[in-house]
Amino acid sequence: MTLVKTEPGLAPAPGRFGRSRILSLAAVIGAATIFGLTYSLTAPLVALNLAERGLGETMIGLNAAMHAVGVLLVAPILPRLAGRFGARPLILFALVLTAALLLLFPTLPIIWVWFVLRIGLGIGAEILFVLTESWASELSDDGTRGRIMATYTAMLSLGFAGGPMILAFTGPDGLLPFAVGAAVAVLALLLMAHPRIERPAMHAHGHSNLLRFMRLAPVAMSTTALNAAVETAGLSFLTLYAIRLGWEEQSGTQLITTLMLGAILLQLPIGWLCDKMDRRKLMLWLGGLSTVGALAWPLMLSHVWVAYPALFIWGGLFVGIYTTMLAIIGARFRGTDLVGVYAAMGLLWGGGALLGPSLAGLALDVTTHGLPLFVALACGGFTAFLLAFREPAAQENAAP
């Protein structure tokens, strides 16, 4: 199993952070933000370009699923790669890869090539996600981990909100939107290359057993799969669904930004609830409300004055499921076990992201309201799983 631990000289004093550690946290969280931004920019951007070329929703969904193929390819070997090369070289590689691939999309306007490019973006995204999340945890201590990981999650969501916002200003046509995404990745690359960045030492011992962590934390795995499936489906098809209901393209893109803003701003009150009530019950409430809310999407989007605030609230409630899960596994797992859970979650994220857009695209080909129907079924199935399955009490109570 891969051990990820901070070098002896880098152990943080509880509650105290020097300038170097603050810089390191800024760089790591910045790289995670770029992961969210480039993905949320690419998903609707590629979908709109493919739709413009006459491809149906099923083919667009299959193209979006190639991102998950990249995740599934690299996740099983990522712990071994981290042990051999270290976290920072791999993150730098992922940022270079992301910038280069984004520039290749308009340069190589061949549909089958775009499937290959999406696989490459998935590889880069998985490296950024797993290693930045593990690195941020290593730079924190028991007194600061909650706030640092909350900041990490909020900035990740901010990145997801920023992609559609960029697209709303640049439009989907030509080189510009792809070039802007590549430029942002280069900015993160420069920040991560700073010589004062503190690096966790990566040591490989034995073999990683991701199946073990899947068995130990099934709620974390199912939450990750749900989040990936709905997130990728929504980013790929929400704009197209809104256009189908009569919205203009730019307004439909802004719906994604509105949803993600809710995902950012509402995590603070949801995090407060995590410390005040039973977390399993909170997840059940959030899952149930997300299910009912998704069923109401057709009604919401029929009135502009309802659509924006309703999607803002729905986005916060849905992402709150993932936030609550992070609080649960943070209370139960520490150190290398937590890293193992993150790696296993990467596989489930890939699986969810593979099925999500594919099934949502198929549903949209069958019925006008296929997207909200798919989201409601996914959230409802997850809620039913929570009702039927109970994990050990250590995962259900607030962290001490």
Residue pairs with C-beta under 8 A, 6 or more apart in sequence:
1 79
1 205
1 206
1 207
1 208
1 209
1 336
1 340
2 79
2 80
2 82
2 83
2 202
2 203
2 204
2 205
2 208
2 336
2 339
2 340
2 343
3 83
3 202
3 203
3 204
3 205
3 336
3 339
4 82
4 87
4 134
4 138
4 200
4 202
4 336
4 339
5 138
5 200
5 201
5 203
5 335
5 336
6 12
6 138
6 139
6 198
6 200
6 201
7 199
7 200
7 201
10 198
10 199
10 200
12 21
12 139
12 140
12 141
12 144
13 141
14 141
14 142
14 143
14 144
15 141
15 143
15 144
17 25
17 144
20 196
20 197
20 198
21 139
21 198
23 194
23 196
23 197
24 139
24 196
24 197
24 198
25 136
25 139
25 148
26 191
27 188
27 191
27 192
27 194
27 197
28 132
28 135
28 136
28 139
28 192
29 132
29 136
29 151
29 152
29 155
30 155
30 188
30 191
30 192
31 91
31 95
31 128
31 132
31 188
31 191
31 192
32 128
32 129
32 132
32 133
32 136
32 152
32 155
32 156
32 159
33 155
33 156
33 158
33 159
33 162
33 188
34 95
34 98
34 128
34 159
34 184
34 185
34 187
34 188
35 125
35 128
35 129
35 132
35 156
35 159
36 155
36 156
36 157
36 158
36 159
36 160
36 162
36 163
37 159
37 160
37 162
37 163
37 166
37 181
37 184
38 98
38 102
38 121
38 125
38 159
38 163
38 181
38 184
38 185
39 67
39 121
39 125
39 159
39 160
39 163
39 235
40 159
40 160
40 161
40 162
40 163
40 164
40 235
40 256
40 260
41 162
41 163
41 164
41 166
41 167
41 177
41 180
41 181
42 102
42 118
42 121
42 163
42 181
43 64
43 67
43 163
43 232
43 235
43 236
44 163
44 164
44 167
44 172
44 235
44 236
44 238
44 239
44 253
44 256
45 167
45 172
45 177
45 178
46 63
46 64
46 105
46 114
46 118
47 60
47 63
47 64
47 236
47 237
47 239
47 240
48 172
48 239
48 240
48 249
49 172
49 173
50 59
50 60
50 63
50 111
50 114
51 60
51 240
52 172
53 111
55 63
55 111
56 361
56 365
57 237
57 240
57 360
57 361
57 362
57 364
57 365
57 370
58 358
58 361
58 362
58 365
59 361
60 236
60 237
60 240
60 357
60 361
61 233
61 236
61 237
61 357
61 358
61 359
61 360
61 361
61 362
62 115
62 357
62 358
62 361
63 114
63 115
63 118
64 118
64 232
64 236
64 353
64 357
64 358
64 361
65 232
65 353
65 354
65 355
65 356
65 357
65 358
66 115
66 116
66 118
66 119
66 122
67 118
67 119
67 121
67 122
67 125
67 232
67 353
68 122
68 228
68 232
68 349
68 350
68 351
68 352
68 353
68 354
68 355
69 118
69 119
69 122
69 350
69 354
70 118
70 119
70 120
70 121
70 122
70 123
70 124
70 125
70 126
70 350
71 122
71 123
71 125
71 126
71 346
71 347
71 349
71 350
71 353
72 122
72 347
72 350
72 351
72 354
73 119
73 122
73 123
74 81
74 122
74 123
74 126
74 127
75 126
75 130
75 210
75 343
75 346
75 347
75 350
76 208
76 210
76 347
78 126
78 127
78 130
78 131
78 343
78 346
79 204
79 208
79 339
79 343
80 204
80 208
81 90
82 90
82 131
82 202
82 204
83 202
83 203
83 204
84 204
85 202
86 199
86 201
86 202
87 131
87 134
87 135
87 199
87 200
87 202
88 192
88 197
88 199
90 127
90 131
91 127
91 128
91 131
91 132
91 192
92 189
92 192
92 193
93 127
94 123
94 124
94 125
94 127
94 128
95 124
95 128
95 185
95 186
95 188
95 189
95 192
96 185
96 189
97 120
97 123
97 124
98 121
98 124
98 125
98 128
98 181
98 182
98 185
99 181
99 182
99 183
99 185
99 186
99 189
100 182
101 117
101 120
101 121
101 124
102 121
102 178
102 179
102 181
102 182
102 185
103 175
103 178
103 179
103 182
104 113
104 117
105 114
105 117
105 178
106 174
106 175
106 178
108 114
108 117
122 350
122 353
126 346
126 349
126 350
129 346
129 349
130 342
130 343
130 346
132 152
133 152
133 342
134 200
134 338
134 339
134 342
135 200
136 148
136 149
136 152
137 145
137 148
137 149
137 338
138 200
139 148
139 198
139 200
140 148
140 149
145 330
146 271
146 327
146 330
146 399
149 326
149 330
150 267
150 268
150 271
150 323
153 267
153 322
153 323
153 326
154 264
154 267
157 260
157 263
157 264
157 267
157 319
158 260
158 264
160 231
160 235
160 260
160 263
161 256
161 257
161 260
161 261
161 263
161 264
162 257
163 181
163 235
163 256
164 235
164 239
164 253
164 254
164 256
164 257
164 260
165 254
165 257
166 177
166 180
166 181
167 177
167 253
168 250
168 253
168 254
168 257
170 176
170 177
170 180
171 177
172 249
208 340
208 343
209 340
210 340
210 343
210 344
210 347
211 344
212 340
213 337
213 340
213 341
213 343
213 344
214 221
214 344
214 347
214 348
216 341
217 329
217 332
217 333
217 341
217 344
217 391
217 395
218 389
218 391
219 283
219 325
219 328
219 386
219 389
219 391
219 395
220 325
220 328
220 329
220 341
220 345
221 344
221 345
221 348
222 348
222 382
222 385
223 283
223 321
223 322
223 325
223 382
224 322
224 325
224 345
224 348
224 349
224 352
225 348
225 349
225 351
225 352
226 321
226 352
226 378
226 379
226 382
227 319
227 321
227 322
227 349
227 352
228 348
228 349
228 350
228 351
228 352
228 353
228 356
229 352
229 353
229 355
229 356
229 359
229 378
230 318
230 356
230 375
230 378
230 379
231 353
231 356
232 352
232 353
232 356
232 357
233 356
233 357
233 359
233 360
233 371
233 374
233 375
234 256
234 259
234 371
234 375
235 256
236 357
236 360
236 361
237 357
237 360
237 361
237 364
237 371
238 252
238 255
238 256
238 259
238 371
239 249
239 252
239 253
239 255
239 256
240 252
240 364
241 252
241 301
241 364
241 371
241 372
242 251
242 252
242 255
242 301
243 249
243 252
244 364
244 368
245 298
245 301
245 302
245 368
247 255
247 301
251 304
255 301
255 307
255 308
255 311
258 308
258 311
258 312
258 315
259 311
259 312
259 314
259 315
260 315
261 312
261 315
262 311
262 312
262 313
262 314
262 315
262 316
262 319
263 315
263 316
263 318
263 319
265 316
266 312
266 313
266 315
266 316
266 317
266 319
266 320
267 316
267 319
267 320
267 323
270 282
270 286
270 316
270 317
270 320
270 323
270 324
271 323
271 327
273 282
274 282
274 323
274 324
274 327
274 398
275 327
275 398
275 399
276 398
277 398
278 396
278 397
279 324
279 327
279 328
279 395
279 396
279 397
279 398
280 328
280 386
280 390
280 391
280 395
280 396
282 320
282 324
283 321
283 324
283 325
283 386
284 383
284 386
284 387
286 317
286 318
286 320
286 321
286 324
287 321
287 379
287 380
287 382
287 383
287 386
288 383
289 317
290 314
290 317
290 318
290 321
290 375
290 379
291 376
291 379
291 380
291 383
292 376
293 310
293 313
293 314
293 317
293 318
294 314
294 372
294 375
294 376
294 379
295 372
295 373
295 376
296 310
296 372
297 369
297 371
297 372
297 375
298 369
298 372
299 306
300 306
300 307
300 310
300 311
301 307
318 379
321 382
327 398
327 399
328 395
328 396
329 338
329 341
329 395
330 338
330 399
331 394
331 395
331 397
331 398
331 399
331 400
332 392
332 394
332 395
333 341
356 374
356 378
359 374
360 370
360 371
360 374
360 375
362 370
363 370
363 371
363 373
363 374
364 370
364 371
367 373
390 396
